[in-house]
């Protein structure tokens, strides 16, 4: 196996440092281009609601929440999550907001999560329009509230946080992408320089000849070039 001359690699690296810098800068600019031009910005809006005690139809008042109410609501969390992402709910929201998308596309942009051991549900909607994303989330809650009242004959949903338009896209990190692309450019340029040195088998120095042939160099013949009117200069 060929011995690697670290000093030679470092020397070449220093001489070619401008290439490393250039490729790194190009990589960072590509990261900027990727973030600003190629990636479609998407926004997330989240609304949350909690399952509370159902209203007593005989008195139209809400009593104190009991352990049985909590247990029942926790069991309903998973059921409610599936209802929120049902085609029936999706179709109604699409009609209410006049959206031009299929039910499957609508559902794919909606996620429902439940806080562990609580009755709190979070509805998160993803869209390329931040305002529309918030509108969809809020409309989902209202349509869902009506469906629960229709199916279960109960009113046990209380909104905690109303969805608001996001100020910035969640899927674009310009500085992060620039750093990542720049790092790739740096590593790539360093790797190319290493391979050039590693596979370069030409002899460039007197010491290399002595090391290769195991004999001392007695003399060397300079190369002359004719310049400036014929005067010869050695090199």
C-alpha positions as CSV (number, residue, x, y, z in Angstrom):
1,X,0.0,0.0,0.0
2,X,1.3,3.4,-1.0
3,X,2.5,5.5,1.9
4,X,0.6,8.8,2.4
5,X,2.8,11.9,2.8
6,X,0.7,14.1,5.1
7,X,3.1,17.0,4.7
8,X,2.7,16.9,0.9
9,X,-1.1,16.8,1.3
10,X,-1.0,19.8,3.6
11,X,1.3,21.7,1.2
12,X,-1.0,21.0,-1.7
13,X,-4.1,21.8,0.3
14,X,-2.5,25.2,1.3
15,X,-1.7,25.9,-2.4
16,X,-5.2,25.0,-3.5
17,X,-7.0,26.7,-0.6
18,X,-8.6,29.1,-3.1
19,X,-10.3,26.2,-4.7
20,X,-11.7,25.0,-1.3
21,X,-13.0,28.4,-0.5
22,X,-14.5,28.8,-4.0
23,X,-16.3,25.5,-3.9
24,X,-17.5,26.1,-0.3
25,X,-19.0,29.5,-1.3
26,X,-20.6,28.0,-4.4
27,X,-22.1,25.3,-2.2
28,X,-23.5,27.9,0.2
29,X,-25.0,29.9,-2.7
30,X,-26.6,26.7,-4.0
31,X,-28.1,26.2,-0.5
32,X,-29.5,29.7,-0.7
33,X,-30.9,29.1,-4.2
34,X,-32.4,25.8,-3.0
35,X,-34.2,27.5,-0.1
36,X,-35.4,30.5,-2.0
37,X,-36.3,29.0,-5.4
38,X,-36.7,25.3,-5.4
39,X,-38.4,24.5,-2.0
40,X,-42.1,25.5,-1.8
41,X,-42.7,27.2,1.5
42,X,-45.3,25.5,3.7
43,X,-47.0,26.9,6.8
44,X,-48.4,25.2,9.9
45,X,-51.3,26.4,12.0
46,X,-52.5,24.6,15.1
47,X,-55.6,24.8,17.2
48,X,-56.2,22.9,20.4
49,X,-59.3,21.9,22.3
50,X,-60.1,20.0,25.4
51,X,-62.9,17.5,26.1
52,X,-64.9,18.8,29.1
53,X,-68.0,17.7,30.9
54,X,-71.0,17.3,28.8
55,X,-73.9,19.6,29.4
56,X,-76.8,18.2,31.4
57,X,-79.8,18.4,29.0
58,X,-82.3,18.7,31.8
59,X,-80.7,21.7,33.4
60,X,-78.5,23.0,30.5
61,X,-75.7,23.5,33.1
62,X,-72.3,22.0,33.4
63,X,-71.6,20.3,36.7
64,X,-68.3,19.4,38.3
65,X,-66.1,17.0,36.3
66,X,-65.9,13.6,37.8
67,X,-63.4,10.8,37.4
68,X,-65.9,9.0,35.2
69,X,-66.0,12.0,32.9
70,X,-62.2,12.1,32.6
71,X,-62.1,8.3,31.9
72,X,-64.8,8.6,29.3
73,X,-63.1,11.5,27.6
74,X,-59.8,9.8,27.4
75,X,-61.4,6.8,25.8
76,X,-63.0,9.2,23.3
77,X,-59.8,10.9,22.3
78,X,-58.7,8.2,19.8
79,X,-62.2,8.0,18.4
80,X,-62.4,11.8,18.0
81,X,-59.0,11.8,16.3
82,X,-60.3,9.5,13.6
83,X,-63.5,11.4,13.1
84,X,-61.5,14.6,12.6
85,X,-59.6,13.0,9.7
86,X,-62.7,11.4,8.2
87,X,-63.9,12.1,4.6
88,X,-67.2,13.4,5.9
89,X,-65.5,16.1,7.9
90,X,-63.0,16.9,5.1
91,X,-65.8,17.2,2.6
92,X,-67.8,19.6,4.8
93,X,-64.7,21.9,5.4
94,X,-63.9,21.9,1.7
95,X,-67.4,23.0,0.9
96,X,-67.5,25.6,3.6
97,X,-64.2,27.2,2.5
98,X,-64.6,26.6,-1.2
99,X,-61.3,24.7,-1.4
100,X,-60.1,23.2,-4.7
101,X,-58.7,20.0,-3.5
102,X,-59.7,16.4,-3.1
103,X,-60.7,14.9,0.3
104,X,-57.6,12.7,0.2
105,X,-55.3,15.7,-0.3
106,X,-57.1,17.6,2.4
107,X,-56.7,14.7,4.9
108,X,-53.0,14.3,4.1
109,X,-52.4,17.9,5.2
110,X,-54.1,17.4,8.6
111,X,-52.6,15.8,11.7
112,X,-54.2,15.2,15.0
113,X,-52.2,14.6,18.2
114,X,-53.3,14.0,21.7
115,X,-51.3,15.1,24.8
116,X,-50.4,12.0,26.8
117,X,-52.9,11.1,29.6
118,X,-55.0,14.2,28.9
119,X,-58.2,15.1,27.0
120,X,-56.3,17.8,25.0
121,X,-56.3,17.4,21.2
122,X,-54.2,19.4,18.8
123,X,-55.2,19.8,15.2
124,X,-52.3,20.9,12.9
125,X,-52.9,21.9,9.3
126,X,-50.2,22.4,6.6
127,X,-50.7,24.6,3.6
128,X,-48.7,26.9,1.3
129,X,-51.0,29.8,2.4
130,X,-50.5,30.7,6.1
131,X,-54.0,32.4,6.3
132,X,-55.7,29.5,4.6
133,X,-53.9,27.0,6.9
134,X,-55.4,28.8,10.0
135,X,-58.8,29.0,8.4
136,X,-58.9,25.3,7.7
137,X,-57.8,24.5,11.3
138,X,-60.5,26.6,12.8
139,X,-63.2,25.4,10.4
140,X,-62.2,21.8,11.2
141,X,-63.0,22.4,14.9
142,X,-66.4,23.9,14.2
143,X,-67.4,21.2,11.8
144,X,-66.2,18.6,14.1
145,X,-68.1,20.1,17.0
146,X,-71.3,19.9,15.0
147,X,-70.6,16.3,14.1
148,X,-70.0,15.3,17.7
149,X,-73.2,16.9,18.8
150,X,-75.1,15.1,16.0
151,X,-73.5,11.7,16.6
152,X,-73.1,11.6,20.4
153,X,-75.7,14.1,21.4
154,X,-73.2,15.8,23.7
155,X,-71.5,19.2,23.9
156,X,-68.1,18.5,25.5
157,X,-65.7,20.4,23.3
158,X,-64.0,23.6,24.5
159,X,-61.5,25.4,22.3
160,X,-58.3,26.4,24.1
161,X,-56.2,28.0,21.3
162,X,-57.6,29.4,18.1
163,X,-55.4,28.8,15.1
164,X,-53.5,31.8,13.8
165,X,-51.5,32.3,10.5
166,X,-47.9,31.3,10.9
167,X,-45.3,34.1,10.3
168,X,-42.7,31.9,8.7
169,X,-42.6,28.6,6.8
170,X,-41.7,25.5,8.8
171,X,-39.9,23.6,6.1
172,X,-37.3,26.3,5.1
173,X,-34.2,27.0,7.1
174,X,-32.1,29.2,4.8
175,X,-29.1,29.5,7.1
176,X,-29.2,25.8,7.9
177,X,-29.3,24.8,4.2
178,X,-26.5,27.2,3.3
179,X,-24.3,25.8,6.1
180,X,-25.2,22.2,4.9
181,X,-24.5,22.8,1.3
182,X,-21.3,24.8,2.1
183,X,-20.1,21.9,4.3
184,X,-20.7,19.5,1.5
185,X,-18.7,21.7,-0.9
186,X,-15.9,21.9,1.6
187,X,-15.7,18.2,2.1
188,X,-16.0,17.5,-1.6
189,X,-13.2,19.9,-2.5
190,X,-10.9,18.5,0.2
191,X,-11.6,15.0,-0.9
192,X,-10.7,15.8,-4.5
193,X,-7.4,17.4,-3.5
194,X,-6.6,14.3,-1.4
195,X,-7.3,12.0,-4.3
196,X,-5.2,14.1,-6.6
197,X,-2.2,13.9,-4.3
198,X,-2.8,10.2,-3.4
199,X,-2.9,9.0,-7.1
200,X,-0.2,11.4,-8.4
201,X,2.8,9.1,-9.0
202,X,5.0,11.7,-10.7
203,X,8.4,12.5,-9.2
204,X,8.8,16.2,-8.4
205,X,11.7,16.4,-6.0
206,X,15.2,15.1,-5.6
207,X,14.4,13.5,-2.3
208,X,11.6,11.5,-4.0
209,X,14.1,10.0,-6.4
210,X,16.5,9.0,-3.7
211,X,13.6,7.5,-1.7
212,X,12.3,5.6,-4.7
213,X,15.6,4.3,-6.1
214,X,17.4,4.0,-2.8
215,X,20.5,5.7,-4.3
216,X,21.8,9.2,-3.8
217,X,21.5,11.8,-6.5
218,X,24.9,12.8,-7.7
219,X,24.0,15.6,-10.0
220,X,21.0,17.3,-11.6
221,X,20.6,19.0,-15.0
222,X,18.6,22.3,-15.0
223,X,16.1,23.1,-17.7
224,X,16.7,26.2,-19.6
225,X,14.2,28.3,-21.4
226,X,15.0,31.1,-23.9
227,X,13.4,34.3,-23.0
228,X,14.0,38.0,-23.4
229,X,15.7,38.0,-26.8
230,X,17.3,34.6,-26.5
231,X,19.0,34.8,-23.1
232,X,18.7,31.5,-21.3
233,X,17.4,31.2,-17.8
234,X,17.6,27.9,-15.8
235,X,14.9,26.6,-13.6
